[in-house]
Amino acid sequence: MMWIALVIFAIGIVFGFVHKGTEDYRGLIRNSAIAGVVISVILLLLSMVLLPGEVSSGYAIVGVFGLLVQIIIFVAIFIIGAFVGDKLEQVIRK
């Protein structure tokens, strides 16, 4: 699952870097959360198909709860990446 976290972090950096406009952090968090949920769900579903033993568990409730926890963690990683990308944009554009 580490490769998914790294991919989400890298996509978050790119998202934060290309996010134009004034430094509206509330809007950046909102947009990052929405994009993070979509990207993490897509990547988790893709990893369930490609690597079924890595994500799924034997119990449906634990599996669904585990997926929700992973989505929340990946959204947090995406938001952190978006802020890193936004700070990189500030440094490079000056």
ChimeraX commands (.cxc) that place a marker at each C-alpha (Angstrom):
marker #1 position 0.00,0.00,0.00 radius 0.5
marker #1 position 3.01,2.26,0.25 radius 0.5
marker #1 position 3.14,2.78,-3.50 radius 0.5
marker #1 position -0.46,4.04,-3.46 radius 0.5
marker #1 position 0.42,6.54,-0.73 radius 0.5
marker #1 position 3.41,7.78,-2.71 radius 0.5
marker #1 position 1.34,8.13,-5.89 radius 0.5
marker #1 position -1.39,10.02,-4.01 radius 0.5
marker #1 position 1.20,12.29,-2.38 radius 0.5
marker #1 position 2.80,13.04,-5.77 radius 0.5
marker #1 position -0.58,13.75,-7.36 radius 0.5
marker #1 position -1.38,16.01,-4.39 radius 0.5
marker #1 position 1.83,17.96,-4.94 radius 0.5
marker #1 position 0.97,18.44,-8.61 radius 0.5
marker #1 position -2.60,19.43,-7.66 radius 0.5
marker #1 position -1.36,22.02,-5.18 radius 0.5
marker #1 position 1.22,23.33,-7.62 radius 0.5
marker #1 position -1.22,23.89,-10.48 radius 0.5
marker #1 position -3.98,25.25,-8.21 radius 0.5
marker #1 position -4.13,28.88,-9.31 radius 0.5
marker #1 position -5.52,31.93,-7.58 radius 0.5
marker #1 position -5.12,33.59,-4.25 radius 0.5
marker #1 position -4.11,31.57,-1.23 radius 0.5
marker #1 position -7.60,30.44,-0.28 radius 0.5
marker #1 position -6.71,27.62,2.07 radius 0.5
marker #1 position -10.32,26.70,2.81 radius 0.5
marker #1 position -10.98,26.25,-0.91 radius 0.5
marker #1 position -7.74,24.34,-1.32 radius 0.5
marker #1 position -8.69,21.96,1.50 radius 0.5
marker #1 position -12.21,21.47,0.09 radius 0.5
marker #1 position -11.00,20.83,-3.46 radius 0.5
marker #1 position -8.17,18.61,-2.22 radius 0.5
marker #1 position -10.54,16.56,-0.09 radius 0.5
marker #1 position -12.93,16.01,-3.00 radius 0.5
marker #1 position -10.13,15.13,-5.42 radius 0.5
marker #1 position -8.42,12.99,-2.76 radius 0.5
marker #1 position -11.55,10.91,-2.17 radius 0.5
marker #1 position -12.04,10.32,-5.89 radius 0.5
marker #1 position -8.39,9.44,-6.52 radius 0.5
marker #1 position -8.04,7.23,-3.44 radius 0.5
marker #1 position -11.21,5.28,-4.25 radius 0.5
marker #1 position -10.05,4.74,-7.83 radius 0.5
marker #1 position -6.58,3.63,-6.76 radius 0.5
marker #1 position -7.91,1.37,-3.99 radius 0.5
marker #1 position -10.35,-0.29,-6.38 radius 0.5
marker #1 position -7.57,-0.70,-8.90 radius 0.5
marker #1 position -5.30,-2.24,-6.26 radius 0.5
marker #1 position -8.09,-4.60,-5.15 radius 0.5
marker #1 position -8.30,-5.90,-8.70 radius 0.5
marker #1 position -4.54,-6.12,-9.27 radius 0.5
marker #1 position -3.51,-7.21,-5.74 radius 0.5
marker #1 position -6.55,-8.86,-4.11 radius 0.5
marker #1 position -4.70,-10.19,-1.05 radius 0.5
marker #1 position -3.19,-6.84,-0.10 radius 0.5
marker #1 position -6.37,-4.85,0.53 radius 0.5
marker #1 position -9.18,-7.29,1.16 radius 0.5
marker #1 position -9.70,-9.26,4.33 radius 0.5
marker #1 position -11.74,-12.31,5.22 radius 0.5
marker #1 position -14.48,-10.40,7.00 radius 0.5
marker #1 position -16.71,-7.97,5.09 radius 0.5
marker #1 position -17.21,-5.54,7.98 radius 0.5
marker #1 position -13.52,-5.35,8.81 radius 0.5
marker #1 position -12.73,-5.07,5.11 radius 0.5
marker #1 position -15.15,-2.20,4.55 radius 0.5
marker #1 position -14.00,-0.46,7.75 radius 0.5
marker #1 position -10.38,-0.96,6.68 radius 0.5
marker #1 position -11.09,0.55,3.27 radius 0.5
marker #1 position -12.79,3.57,4.82 radius 0.5
marker #1 position -9.82,4.10,7.14 radius 0.5
marker #1 position -7.43,3.79,4.17 radius 0.5
marker #1 position -9.48,6.31,2.18 radius 0.5
marker #1 position -9.36,8.79,5.08 radius 0.5
marker #1 position -5.60,8.32,5.44 radius 0.5
marker #1 position -5.05,8.74,1.70 radius 0.5
marker #1 position -7.20,11.89,1.63 radius 0.5
marker #1 position -5.06,13.32,4.45 radius 0.5
marker #1 position -1.91,12.43,2.49 radius 0.5
marker #1 position -3.38,14.09,-0.62 radius 0.5
marker #1 position -4.22,17.27,1.32 radius 0.5
marker #1 position -0.69,17.39,2.76 radius 0.5
marker #1 position 0.70,16.94,-0.76 radius 0.5
marker #1 position -1.53,19.75,-2.04 radius 0.5
marker #1 position -0.19,22.10,0.63 radius 0.5
marker #1 position 3.38,21.09,-0.19 radius 0.5
marker #1 position 2.68,21.78,-3.88 radius 0.5
marker #1 position 1.12,25.13,-2.99 radius 0.5
marker #1 position 4.19,26.13,-0.96 radius 0.5
marker #1 position 6.45,25.00,-3.81 radius 0.5
marker #1 position 4.44,27.17,-6.18 radius 0.5
marker #1 position 4.90,30.17,-3.85 radius 0.5
marker #1 position 8.66,29.59,-3.64 radius 0.5
marker #1 position 9.19,29.00,-7.36 radius 0.5
marker #1 position 6.92,31.79,-8.61 radius 0.5
marker #1 position 8.67,34.48,-6.49 radius 0.5
marker link #1:1,2 radius 0.2
marker link #1:2,3 radius 0.2
marker link #1:3,4 radius 0.2
marker link #1:4,5 radius 0.2
marker link #1:5,6 radius 0.2
marker link #1:6,7 radius 0.2
marker link #1:7,8 radius 0.2
marker link #1:8,9 radius 0.2
marker link #1:9,10 radius 0.2
marker link #1:10,11 radius 0.2
marker link #1:11,12 radius 0.2
marker link #1:12,13 radius 0.2
marker link #1:13,14 radius 0.2
marker link #1:14,15 radius 0.2
marker link #1:15,16 radius 0.2
marker link #1:16,17 radius 0.2
marker link #1:17,18 radius 0.2
marker link #1:18,19 radius 0.2
marker link #1:19,20 radius 0.2
marker link #1:20,21 radius 0.2
marker link #1:21,22 radius 0.2
marker link #1:22,23 radius 0.2
marker link #1:23,24 radius 0.2
marker link #1:24,25 radius 0.2
marker link #1:25,26 radius 0.2
marker link #1:26,27 radius 0.2
marker link #1:27,28 radius 0.2
marker link #1:28,29 radius 0.2
marker link #1:29,30 radius 0.2
marker link #1:30,31 radius 0.2
marker link #1:31,32 radius 0.2
marker link #1:32,33 radius 0.2
marker link #1:33,34 radius 0.2
marker link #1:34,35 radius 0.2
marker link #1:35,36 radius 0.2
marker link #1:36,37 radius 0.2
marker link #1:37,38 radius 0.2
marker link #1:38,39 radius 0.2
marker link #1:39,40 radius 0.2
marker link #1:40,41 radius 0.2
marker link #1:41,42 radius 0.2
marker link #1:42,43 radius 0.2
marker link #1:43,44 radius 0.2
marker link #1:44,45 radius 0.2
marker link #1:45,46 radius 0.2
marker link #1:46,47 radius 0.2
marker link #1:47,48 radius 0.2
marker link #1:48,49 radius 0.2
marker link #1:49,50 radius 0.2
marker link #1:50,51 radius 0.2
marker link #1:51,52 radius 0.2
marker link #1:52,53 radius 0.2
marker link #1:53,54 radius 0.2
marker link #1:54,55 radius 0.2
marker link #1:55,56 radius 0.2
marker link #1:56,57 radius 0.2
marker link #1:57,58 radius 0.2
marker link #1:58,59 radius 0.2
marker link #1:59,60 radius 0.2
marker link #1:60,61 radius 0.2
marker link #1:61,62 radius 0.2
marker link #1:62,63 radius 0.2
marker link #1:63,64 radius 0.2
marker link #1:64,65 radius 0.2
marker link #1:65,66 radius 0.2
marker link #1:66,67 radius 0.2
marker link #1:67,68 radius 0.2
marker link #1:68,69 radius 0.2
marker link #1:69,70 radius 0.2
marker link #1:70,71 radius 0.2
marker link #1:71,72 radius 0.2
marker link #1:72,73 radius 0.2
marker link #1:73,74 radius 0.2
marker link #1:74,75 radius 0.2
marker link #1:75,76 radius 0.2
marker link #1:76,77 radius 0.2
marker link #1:77,78 radius 0.2
marker link #1:78,79 radius 0.2
marker link #1:79,80 radius 0.2
marker link #1:80,81 radius 0.2
marker link #1:81,82 radius 0.2
marker link #1:82,83 radius 0.2
marker link #1:83,84 radius 0.2
marker link #1:84,85 radius 0.2
marker link #1:85,86 radius 0.2
marker link #1:86,87 radius 0.2
marker link #1:87,88 radius 0.2
marker link #1:88,89 radius 0.2
marker link #1:89,90 radius 0.2
marker link #1:90,91 radius 0.2
marker link #1:91,92 radius 0.2
marker link #1:92,93 radius 0.2
marker link #1:93,94 radius 0.2
view
